[in-house]
């Protein structure tokens, strides 16, 4: 009989606001014997450590834009246990070379390529290397943080071309991954999750019109997302869910 493998949870984007909060939240979940954070840089204050009851946490370097680093992280993880939950908590909305477009006149190929590389291609490559680590016969979950503005049906304001389109692409990638993944992991779930508006650097310049009760701390967002993930079943694979558990239309 094959030796039982320890349940592992992996958070990609561990140094970001939501990613770090998700790690902290899942460190308190005794379902997982190993909590692993992947990111370009070690999260602030992070130490690889025992977290009680024989459980432990580990950080591994990985960059979503460098496939070799994802392959190396997956190779390290392969001998540590089965990945029962994988969350990709990454994304870009703005930066020195990227700002949300108010009009198509502001479109540039460089901004579009950067948004798609981080918001769509990166999570897809993470899935390529991490989904094979999930168990074949028991439930597992792969989730990537998307956004409501990636919904075609919910687009009423326009603008934000690169961000919207890259998150729409991510949603399609998740849907396609789900169709293939279930062929070998019938109890595996692949979903996109909308965390709401979270008080992180990503949303900081755009929080002016957000009511205080709808501006979440990373910890509140992580709590809500974990509640959603805990309630998902195989019937939910390939869908998009908001922080409150409500499905978001394509």
PyMOL commands that set and color helices and strands:
alter all, ss='L'
color gray80, all
select helices_A, chain A and resi 17-27+67-78+104-106+109-133+148-150+161-184+204-206+212-214+218-231+234-236
alter helices_A, ss='H'
color red, helices_A
select strands_A, chain A and resi 7-12+34-39+49-52+55-61+82-88+140-145+188-194+197-198+215-216+240-242
alter strands_A, ss='S'
color yellow, strands_A
deselect
rebuild
show_as cartoon
